[in-house]
Amino acid sequence: MSFVEFLGASPSAYHACAEVARQLREVGYQEQLETEPWDSTPGGHFVCRDGAIVAYHLGEVGSRFAILGAHTDSPGFKLKPRPQHSSYRWSQAGMEVYGGPLLNSWLDREFGLAGRVVLSTGEQRLVATDPWLRIPQLAPHLDRSVNDGLILNPQRHLMPVYAVGVRSLKSWKTPRAGTSGTSGNSDFRPVVDTAGVDIIQALAEVLGCAADEIMGHDLFAYITQPPEYFGVDKQFLAAGRLDNLSSVYPGLQALIAAEPSIGTIPVLACFDHEEVGSETRTGAGGTLLDDVLTRICLGLSLTADEAYQVRARSQMVSADAGHSIHPNYPEKHDLDEHPLMGAGPMIKINAQQRYTSDGPGRQLWAAICAEAGVPHQVFVSNNAVPCGSTIGPIASTRLGIPTVDVGIPLLSMHSAREMCAPIDVEYLTQALTVFFIG
Ligand SMILES: [Zn+2]
């Protein structure tokens, strides 16, 4: 599956996990349920916990872990528990801001809802709707100062519309054969509904259940416009969720491709909730990876001391998208380091430890990229422009495993539609394959 196809299959963190699991099953990996006894059979295994997944490949022995960390979530909007709003006969959806999106980038774009719905039976269903929603920007005629700087109140100005006045049932549902009624045109019947159109009812129709069977949901906005290559030489790819599927996909391809050296256990850990701080049961600050590593060691019948030795020999690479130099804002970068899109994955360095890469980490990443035959670059912040953080410091602090922070350069990071150079995704895949081989 190509990177673009992977993006299409992964509109939410839950979908990304399901797609990673599907690809792993195809090459013989077995799902390990956390509620079941641990299976230590040599071969591939994976554990899913909501929007996070940890996959690993066991040999006969295990003397160290080679861990690739990434995250499945992206900043945007999450549907509120009771999303139904109507105002002046517009139907609108109440949404909470998730993480730190570039708010303006979501204006005037069509988007759908993707994620999971929980039914009254407890069953969880993944769903991704058509483009239902849009946050229309106010015309400049009604705000003459808009181009001096757009100010958006996230509660008032970001509520998307999804219907107005009348409803064409056709837009939600194709009628089942033989149910179109005797009027001959019932699926186009206009309904004047002054209370607005119920978005939960529309979801129920997509799921084929009753609205009152939907007891909970974790649904996020996703851009429905397909990814597109652009540039005169098609050097660029525009898509939503490049942060951080541009690391999940290379990690998955590398895990599938790598034949690790004896004793090395390659581990792919894709966490949720990075964009909101990682301190959750499926985030890098939670127990998920710790639990899996511990149970692998127990399953291999290692003593407690031997398990500590395995961890002490281990290495983690934390991959998360970073910033290419922006030609319109070069002053935002360090004077000496200008990482460029298309010129290879970056190692990310920060004295304040918002990235974990240190001297030994630099040596390791340079050696990995040299062996893979791919270029690499350095990112270090301008002192006047403090950088963001990522899962590396959080996972490394929890596990005590040395970690290198890397990632491919993006522009428009945290936009609804980011851009990258696909060659960097290929470079990162090759480098991570070398890392997993050990
Ligand atoms: Zn990220």
Residues whose N, C-alpha, C, O or C-beta is under 5 A from the ligand:
A	BS01	ZN	D243 N244 D320 A321
